[in-house]
Amino acid sequence: MSLLLVLFGFQNGTFAQRIMEKLDRGAIAVKSADSVFLSWRLLGNDSKNTAFNIYRNNQKITQKPVANRTCFTDPEGKENDSYTVIPVLNEKENTGQAVKINVHPNPFFDVLLKTPEGYRPNDASVGDLDGNGDYEIVLHQTGRSHDNSHNGPTSEPILQAYKMDGIFLWEINLGKNIREGAHYTQFVVYDLDCDGKAEIVCKTADGTKDGVGKIIGDPSKNYVNENGKILDGPEFLTVFEGEKGKALATVDYMPNRYSLDGWGGIGGNGGNDSNGNRVDRFLACVAYLDGIHPSVIMCRGYYGRSVLAAWDWKNGELKQKWVFDSAKPGLEKFSGMGNHNLTVTDIDNDGKDEIIYGAMTVDDDGTGLYTTGLRHGDALHVSDFIPSRPGLEVWGIHENEVPVKGYENGFGAALFDAETGEILWGKLPGLDVGRGVAADINSTSPGAEMWCSGSGGLWNNKGEIIGESPSSANFLIWWDDDLLRELLDRNKISKYKGGVLLDAKGFRSNNGTKATPTLSADLFGDWREELILAAEDGQSLRIFTSTIPTNYRFTTLMHDPQYRLSIAWQNVAYNQPPHTGFYLGTGMKYPQESVNNIQFKEKLEPNK
C-alpha cells in the first residue's frame, strides 16, 4: 500500500514532512427516516476544487457535482438501492476512484464482540491494521480493575481487534503480571514504521500472550503480591503486528520502577509512597519528533518524578530516541507537573511535535521546554482557542488537593500559551478542580469558551462570565450541521442551551463517573465525528454516525496532524476529547486555509 507525504506550510516559511495514513473515501449510505443519507471523506490529497457526482443504481442523480459539502440526502432513496460516489476535477470524473456502497438500514453500525466471561468492553483505539485504507478497532476488554491507590487483585488485561463489520481478528492477553486499571494499561495503535499497516505498542510482562498464542517471558512467574499489586519482576515494552497481533519485538520498559519511593513530589497531595501508587502511573502517545516519522513515547509518573521515553520502530527494532527524566539535576522544576493525560502537537511551527504533559511541556528533542508551576491536573485541552491571537492555547485543570508550600494559590483552572507557558488568565486559586472543558459552544462569543466544575458560569476566552455553565464538563463532539461543538456526556449528545440530539438508550459510557465513550473520532464519512459506545450487556459495540445534512466541508479530521494524534492517546488514563490543530468554530476563516498548504506524494519507501 502506498503512503502519503504531507507537506505543511507555516507562517515562518519552513516545512515539515510527515508521513500519514492513506485512507480510502470512507463513503457510507444509511437509511434515515424517508430518505437515504450519503457521506464521504474529503482526503488530504484531494484538490480544493474536487467535487463529487452521485449515482443511484448506475443513474446519476446530481444535476451538477456536489462541491460545497461531503454529504448528500437522496429523498427518493430506498433501502435496496446501491450508490456510487465519483470525484470530479476540472469537469472530468475520476472513475478510477469511484466508490460503490450499499444502503445500511440504520444510522449506526453494530460490531458483535467476543467478550470473555466476566469482562466488559472499555476504551478503544483505531488504526489501519491491514493496509486497506479503512480503520479497524482495537478494544480494551476489562474485568476486575483497581485504582493504583487501592489494594486487591485484578483480572488480566485483554486487547482485541475487530474490523468495522464485526469480523474478529485477534486477542492479546497481557497476563497476570500487568495490573488492570485506568492508569496501568495504556496502548498505542499507529503505523510506526510507515509501511501502511498500524502496530500496537504497550507495556508487557512475563506471561503476556500475543495474538498468535506466543508467550512473552516466563509464564510460570507470578509477581502479584498479597495486596494484589505488582512491585517486582521484569517490565517489558512490546510492539505487536496489527494484522495478527503477533509480538514483533520486546525490550525492557524504560524507566524501571525502582526505587518504589522515588516517585512522590508536589503533585496531588504532595506526598509519597512505596506501595505502588505513584510509581505505576503511566501515559503514552505518538509524536512526530523529527517532523517526518512517528515515534512512540511511553511515560511513567506525574505526581513527582516524571519520565518520558521516546522510541522509534524501524527495521524490526525498537530503538530508543531519547529519555526525559525530571529527576536529573536541573530538571527538578518539572517534577509534579504531569497530568492524568497529555496532548501532542507542533506548538512552535517547526513541523516537529512537542508533548504537553499537563503543566509542563517537553520539546521534540527530549529537553524540558517550560513548566507553568501549576502542578498536576485531571483535564487538558489544546487548540487554537483564541483565533485572533497567534499560536495555540492550553486549557489546564489542576488538582490543588492540599496546600503545598510555595504552591498554595496555584490556579485550579488556567489558560496558557502552548509555546511559552505564559499564563493568560487563571481562576479558582488554591482549589482542587476535577473537570474542565474548552470548545466553541456559543456562537455569540468569538473563539472558544471554557468552563469547569465549580466555575459558576461559562467563560469566554478572556476569562469573562458570559452565560451559564453547560450541564456537563466531560466530552465533546461535532455532530450537527453547524460549526459549534456539541456536548457528549455518558450516552447522550446535546446542544448547549438546546435539546438532546442523540440518546443512545441501551448503550453505556466507560470508566465510572468519568463517563467517557469507548471512542469518539472522525472514523468515516464527512468531517463530523462518530461515537462508539458499548451495549449494556457488553456483547457489542455500536458506532453512531450523524445523518444531519451540513453545508460545511473540511478535509477529514484524521488528516489534521494534531487531531489524528489525539485519537492515538484518547484511551490513555483520564480520557479527553480530541481537538484540531486549527480553530474550528463559528467565525473561523472558511474554507480552512491550511488545506492549501498540504501536499501528498505517493509510493514512499517504508521508514528505514
N, C-alpha and C positions, 0 to 999 in steps of 0.2 A: 504494500500500500504506500502511495506517495505521501509525503509530509508537506507541511506548509511553513514557509519562512515569512514572518510578519515583520514589516519594517514600520516602526512607529516614529513619526516625526514629532519633534518637540520644539518649543519656542526658542531654545538656545541653539537650534540648528543641528544638534547631534542626533544620531540614530542608534537605536538598539535593535538587534535582530534576534527575535525569539521564535523558536520552533514550537508551534502549537498543533493541536489535533486537526486533522482533516475530517470534517463532519459531512454527512450527507444532507439532503434537503430537509429531512425531518418532517415530511408532509403527513398530515392526518386529515381525515374526513370523518366527522361524527354527526350522528343524528341529534338534532336539537329542536325540540317542540315540533313545528310543522315545516322544518327546513333541514338542510344539511350545511354544516359549518366546516369550512376548509381552512387550514392554517399551515404555514410552512416557514422555513428559515430563510432569512437573507444572510448569506455567508460572508466571511471576511474577505474573500477573494472575488466577490461579485462587484461589478461596476456599479457606481451610484446610479447609473442610467438603466440598470436591469429592471425589466418589468416581467409580467407573467401572464400567459394565456391559460385559461381553464377549459378543459374538455370534460363533458359528461357522456359516458358511453360512446366515446370517439367523436362526439359532436361539439364543436367549440361553442361555449355559452357566454363568453366575454366579448362584447362588441369591440372593445379595444383592450390592450393589455393592462393589467392591474399594476399601477406604478406607484401609488402613494401608500400602500399598505401591504402586508403579507398575510392577509386573511380574506375570505370571500364567503358570503352567505348565498346559497342557492335555494330560493324559495320553492322551487319545483323538484328538489332532490328527494329521492326515495332511498329506503334502506338497502335495496338490492342494486343500486347504481354503482358504477365504478367511475373514477375520475383520473384525469391526467393533468399534472401541473408542468408547464414547459416555460423555461426562462426565455425572454425575448430581449435582444440587444440590437439597436440600430434597425428596428423593424424586422429583424430576422430571428426566427425561432431556432433555439439550440436543441434540436431533438435528441442529441446525444445525452443531454441532461434531463430528459423527460422523466417524470416520476409518476408511476401509476399506483393508485391507492383505492381500496375498497372502503365502503362506509362502515364505520363501527357503530353499533346500536346505541351507545351511551356516551355521555361526555366524561367518561372515566375509563380506566383500563385496570383490570384486576390481574394480580400476579399471585398464583397459588403457591404456597410455601410448603417446605418440608421441615416444619418447626419441630425440633426434638421435644420429647415429653419433658414437662417442667420448665420449658423455656418460653420466652416472648420476644417478638421482633422489636429491635431497638433502633439505633441510628443506622443510617446507610450513607454510602457514597456512590458515585458513578464514574465509570471510565469506559473507554472503548477497548474491551478486553480481547476481542478477536480481530480488530482492524478493519471492520466492515463499514465504519463511518457512523454508526449509531452507538448509543450507550447501553452498557449492562449495569446491573445493580450489584453492589457488594454490601451485604446486610450483616450487621452485628446481632446475633441472637444471644440473649442474656437469660440466665436462670437466676439463682440467688446471688445477689450482689451486696456489697457493703461500701460505705464511705471509708476513706482512709482512717478517719478518727474512730471508727467502730471496730470492735473485735468480732470474730466469727468466721467460719469457713464460707467459701463461695463456690458457685458452680464453675465449671471450666468454660472460658470464653470461646465462642464459636463464630466464625465468619463463613458466610455462604454467598455464592454468586448465582445470579439469575439473569436470563435475558428478559427484555421488557414484555415478551409474550408469555413469560412464566416458565420457560424451559430451565430446569435446574442444571447448573454447570459443575459445581464442586463444593466441598466443605473443608475448612481448615479448623482443627480443634487446637487451641493454644495450650491446652493441658492444665494440670493441677498446679503447676508452678508459676502460672500467671494468674494473679488475683482479679476477680471480676468487679468492676466498678467504674464510674464515670471518669475517674482520674487515672485509671490504670491502662485501659485498653484503647489507645489511640492508634488508628490505622490510616494509612495514606494510600489512595488509589490515583495513579498518574502514570503517563508514559514517560518514564525517567530516562530511557536510553534513546528516545526519539526513533523507534523502529515502527511506529504506528500502532503499537499494542501496549495497553497500560499494564503496569505492575502493581503489586500490593506490597507495602512495607509496614512492618510492625515489630514490636518487641516480642521475643520468644524465649523459651527456656527448655530445660531438659523435659522431654515428653511431648513437645509440640508435634502434632501430626499434620502433614501437609495434605493438599488436595488429591494426591495420588497414593496416600497411605504411608509415605515415608516418615520415619520418626527422626526428629532433631535431638541430638544429645542422648542422654541415658534415661530411658523410660522408667527405670526402676527407682529413680531418685524422687524423694518427696520432701520438699523443704518447707511445707506448711507447718507452722509451729502451733503450740497449744492455744494461742489466741486467734488462729485462723489466718495469720499474716505470714508473709514470705520475706524474711530478713536475711537469708543466706542462700548460697548456691549461685551458679553461673547465670548471667543475664546475656541474652543474645539479641542481635538485630538481624532480621531475615528479609530478603527480597523473594517474593513469590511470583511466579508466572501468572499472568492474568487469565489465559485460556483454560488452564487445567488446575491452577492452584498449586503447582509444583514448586517446592523450595529450590531456588536457583543459587543462592549464596547466603551464608550465615557468618557473622563476625561478632566479636564481643561488643556488648552495648556500651556506649560512651556517654556519660561517665558511669562508673560503677556506683554502688550505693554507699560506699564507706567514706568517712565514718557516719554511722547512723545518726549521730547527734550533730552533724556538721551542716544541717540544712535550715536551722532556725534563723530568725532575724526580726527585722522591724515590721514585716508584713503581718497582716491579720491582727492577732492579739499580742504580737511582739514576743512570743515565747519560743520554746524549743522542745524537742522530744527525742527519744531514741526508740520509739515503738512503731516506727514505720509510717507515721502520719505525714510529716513534712518531706521526708526523703522520697516517697513514692508518689509525687505529683508530677505527671507527665503531660507534655503538649507535643504537637507535631504539625508540620506544614511542608509546603513545597515553595521554593523561590528560585527565580532566575538570577543567580548571583553573578554570573558573567554576562548577563543580558541576552544570552543565546540559548543555553541549555538549562533544563530544570535540575535542581538539586533538592534532596530531601533533608529536612532539618528536624532532628529528634531532640527533645528538650526535657530537662529534669529540674524541678524546683522553682519556686517563686516567692515563698514567704521569706526566704533568706537567700542562701546561695542559689544562683540561677545559672544553669549550664545549657548552652545550645551547641549541638554538634552537627555540622553540615557534611553531607555525604554525596558523592557522585556515583551513579551506576553506569559503568562503561565497560564494554568488552567482557561482560560476565563477572565483573569485580566491583565490590563496594570499596571506594577509595575515599578516605577522609579528606575533606577540603580545608576545614578549619574548626576550631573549638573556641567558643566564648565562655569564659568562666568568671563569674563575678567575685569568686574567692581569690583571684590573683591580685597581688599588690597593685594598688592604683585604681582598681575597679570596684572597690567596696561600695561606692555610692549607688551601684546598680543592684545591690542585693536588696531583696524585699520589695522590688518594684514590678514583679511579674503579675500577670492576671491568671484567671482560670480560662483564659482564651487568648488568642493572638490574631494579628492580621498581617498580610504580606502585600506590599505594593511598592511602586517606584516613587519615593517621596521627593526626590531631587532632580527628576527629569534627566538622569544619565542613562536610562534604559535598563538599569540593574535594580533589583528589588532589595528593599530593606524589610526587617522583621520588627513590627511594632508589638512589643511583648507586654503591653499594658502601660505602665508609667515610665517605660524605658524603651529605647529603640537600638537595635544592632544593625550596623551598616553591612553592605554587601560583602565586604572583605572580612567580616567577623570581628570588627572593632566596635566598642561601645560608642554610640553616636551622641546620645543625651539621655538624661533622666529628668523628669519633671519634679521628682521628690514627693509625688502624691501617693506613693505606696501601692500595695496590692489592691486588686479590684475584681469585680464579678462580671462586668459587661464592658464591651468595647465596640465602637463603630467608627469607621474611617471612610471618608469620601470627600467630594468637593461640596461641602455643606453650605459654603458661602460663595456662590459663583462669581460675585463681584470682587472677590479677593483672590489673589494668585495662590495656587497650590491647593493642597488637601488639608483637611482638618480632622482631628481626632476627638470624639466624644467619649470620655472615660468615666466610668462609675467606680468609686473607690470605697474600700471596706475599712473605715476607721473603727475597728471593732472595740478597741480600748485606747485611751490616750497613751501615746508613746513619746517619750521625752524628745523634744525637738521637732515633733510632727503633730502636736496636739490639735492644730487648727487647719490641717490639710483639708482641701475641698472634698466633699463627698461626691460631687459631680463637677466636671470641668471640661471646657472646650479648649484644645490647644493646637498649635501649628504642628502639622505632621513632620515637617522637615527640621524644625529647630527646637521643638518642645516648648516654645513660648506659650504661656497660658494666656488665652484671650479673655476668658472670664470663668469664674467658678461660683458654685453655690454650695450651701449646706456644709459649712466648715465644721470639721470635727465629728461629723455624723457618719454612721455606717449605712451606706446606701446600697441596697441589694440589686436593684434592677434599673435599667435606663435604656432609652432608645433615641435614635436620631433619624429623621426621614422627612421628606416633604409630604405632609398630610393636610396642609391648609393652604388653599390657593390664594388667599388674601395676603399672605406673608411671603416676601421674596426668599428663595432658598429653602433650606431645611428647617425644621423645628426640632426641639429637644424636650424631653421630659424624663422623669424618673420617679421611683417610689418616694413619696414624701415631697414632691416638687410643688404641690399646691396649685398647679396650673401648667399650661403649655408655654414654653419659652420660644421666642423667635431666636435667630442665630446671633442676636446681640445680647441675649440674656434677659429680655423683657417679657413679662407675662402678657400673652395675647389671647388667652382663652382657657377653657377647662382642660384638665388632663384627660387623655384618652382613657378608655375603660381598661386597657391593658398596657403593660410595658414589657413586651415579650418579642415576638417575631413580626416580620413584615412580609408583604408580597405585592408584586404588581399583578393585578387581576382583571380590573375592569377596563373601560375604554379611554380613560384619561391618563395623565402623567403622574397623578398623585399616587402614593403608595398606600396600600390597604393594611389593616391590622390583622395579623394572624395570631390567634390565641387558642390553645387547645385544638379543637376540631372545627373552629369557626373562622371565617373570613368576614370582616365587617369594615364599614367605612367610618372614618372619624366623623362624629356627629351625624351619622347616617345609619342605615339598616344593615342587616346581616345579608351578605352576598352568597355565602355558602355555609350550610350547616351539615357537616358530614356525620350524620347520625349512624351509629353502629361502628364508628371508627374512632380511634383514640390517639392522643399525643403520648409522648415518652417522658421519662426522667422526672416523674413525680410532679412536684409543684413547679418545676421549670417548664413543664407543659410544652415541650418543643416537638416539631414534626419529625418523622423519620427522615425526611429531606424536603427542602424547598429549593427549586432550581429551574432554570430555563432548559428543560430536558428535550423538547421537540416543539414543532410548530413555530408560531411567531415569537417575538421577543419577550412575551409575558411568561410568568413563572408557573411551573406545575407544582403541585403539592402531593407528597406521598405520606399517607397515614396507614397504620396497621389496623386490621379488623380487631374488634374487641375479643374475638376468640383466638386471635393470634395465628390463624391459618392462612391469611392472605394479606397482601398489601393492595391498596387502591391508589392509583395515580389520577388525580383530579386535574382537569385542564379547563381553561376558560373558553366559553363559546360566545362571549360578548364581543361583537364587532368593534374594531378600533381603526381609526384612520391614521394612527401614528405608526411609523415604520422605523425600525432600528436593525442593525446587524445583530445576529444572535448574541445574547449577552455572554455566551460561552466563548466568544472570540474577543471579549474585553479581558485583558490580562488580569486585572485585579479581581474581577468577578469570578473568572474561572478558578483562580487560586483560592477564592473564598469557599467554593464548593469543595475543594480538596480538604480544607480544615474545618468544615462545618460540623463534623461529627466529634470534634475534639472537646473534651471536658464539658464546660458550660457552653452549649451550642449557641451560636449567634447567627443572625440572618446575614446573607451576602449583600455586598454593596458594589456598585460600579466605580471605576476609577475616574468617572466624569460625573457632573451634575445631571441627573435625570429627574426632572420635575417640572412644575409649571414655571413658565418664564425662561426656560432654558433656550440656548441657541439651537434652533431646529431648522433644517436637518442637522444632526450631530456632526460637527466638523471633523472630529478625529478620524472618522471613517475614511476621509480623503487622504489621510496620512498612513494608511495601511496598504502594504503590497504583499503579494504572495508569490513565491516561486515554487514550482512543482519538482518532485522527484529528487529530494535531497538524500544524501547518504545518511545512514544512522549515525548517532552521536558516537564518534570514535576518537 
